[in-house]
Amino acid sequence: MFIKSNTKLFVSLSLLLPLISACSLLKLNQQQDTKRVSQVLQKPGVQLWADNCSRCHTMRSPDSYSDAQWDVAILHMRIRANLTADDAKEIVEYLKLAN
Amino acid sequence: MLVIPIFLWRLRDDLIFEGELELELEDDITHVSLEFAQLSYLFNDYVTIGVGKFLNPSNYFVERLHPTWINKLPDRPITMGGVNSIQAGSQLGLQVRGGIPIGTMRGEYAFYVSNGPSMRDDGTLSFEDFTDGNNNKAVGGRIGWLPFTGFELGYGFKVAGVDDLNGDRLNVITHVIDLNYLQTSKFLLGNIDIRGQYANRKIDRSSSPTLAFENKSSGGYAQIAYRPSLSGLPLLRDFESVLRYDWIELPDAQDFNDEQRWTVGLNYYLAASTMVKFAYQFDDKQGVPNDDALIFQVTSGF
């Protein structure tokens, strides 16, 4: 009887623990996502991206390119659109954080 | 049909190569041309030095707005292409450029030295400048001022010398003014995009009998586009309406015909840089009875 109860408890805990862990991880991921979104939106690069890119063309979504591709694209745009060095740096930091 | 691949190669953090080819299929023949190919070096935060064949920095439309996925109408303003083009599209030389913060405002500049244009027998200019025909370099540039977000005012110029049929040197001076205003407005439920550019070019009078006229050309364009990107109706958000007026005034001489056009357009954005354009153009050209046209274009930039 005692053994059976222990087995039930063990089985229950075995099922419950991964569930609790998964929920905790999910919550942690959600917190991290929220924190990341908050970080992204607080970057001055968001506004600079919106202000500068739309001067000539429709804006590409940050996830259109990888970090390495954004490095090249913004360097190209810094020259073509005469962006200041600081603005270009802020924009590329934002895009890499948001992609 | 056009395919225009652009190649960007970052050699170092401060060195980048950019080149663009134009592959055009016309009557079963593919024409290949090199639009630009330049190497740029970031000297410091405010100065970039470029060398090679580059888009004309004096010409805001050509340098920044001409790609078909950016240009809001299927064709270019009259003064930006063709035999009577007032300004060069690209040129071979060296340029220095950059952006400078001025408090909450921003300034930008570009100055260049390039091979100059040459004069055709009819008094028009050829901007094919791969070789320097007369050892007289063209000098030009543009200064831009961005006092607040969404607004930019620019002044560009170019000074060059060309040889006429007699071999006499004639001065060529071009002035360009451009204005750009963009705003996203909740009141207007979307984006408004206003552009304008005016160019004026004067070439010294030639002593050659066939070129003995005032060789002055001027023209430009004014354009307004509206996209209801904040509309409550999702279907409307991807449509954009455009209206452009462009004109050119050419010398009072044989074979030159002034022209003015009104173009109305409707674009549909399939994606951020992919759109379908429809436009109807009312063309009023001296000596041509009716040159109105319906133009259709599908374009994608990636």
Chai-1 contact restraints between the chains, C-beta under 6 A:
chainA,res_idxA,chainB,res_idxB,connection_type,confidence,min_distance_angstrom,max_distance_angstrom,comment,restraint_id
A,D51,B,T149,contact,1.0,0.0,6.0,A-B,restraint_1
A,C56,B,R64,contact,1.0,0.0,6.0,A-B,restraint_2
A,C56,B,I70,contact,1.0,0.0,6.0,A-B,restraint_3
A,H57,B,I70,contact,1.0,0.0,6.0,A-B,restraint_4
A,T58,B,A272,contact,1.0,0.0,6.0,A-B,restraint_5
A,R60,B,A272,contact,1.0,0.0,6.0,A-B,restraint_6
A,V72,B,L8,contact,1.0,0.0,6.0,A-B,restraint_7
A,V72,B,R10,contact,1.0,0.0,6.0,A-B,restraint_8
A,L75,B,R10,contact,1.0,0.0,6.0,A-B,restraint_9
A,L75,B,I16,contact,1.0,0.0,6.0,A-B,restraint_10
A,H76,B,L8,contact,1.0,0.0,6.0,A-B,restraint_11
A,H76,B,E18,contact,1.0,0.0,6.0,A-B,restraint_12
A,I79,B,S40,contact,1.0,0.0,6.0,A-B,restraint_13
A,I79,B,T48,contact,1.0,0.0,6.0,A-B,restraint_14
A,N82,B,G99,contact,1.0,0.0,6.0,A-B,restraint_15
A,N82,B,E108,contact,1.0,0.0,6.0,A-B,restraint_16
A,L83,B,G99,contact,1.0,0.0,6.0,A-B,restraint_17
A,T84,B,G99,contact,1.0,0.0,6.0,A-B,restraint_18
A,T84,B,P101,contact,1.0,0.0,6.0,A-B,restraint_19
A,A85,B,D45,contact,1.0,0.0,6.0,A-B,restraint_20
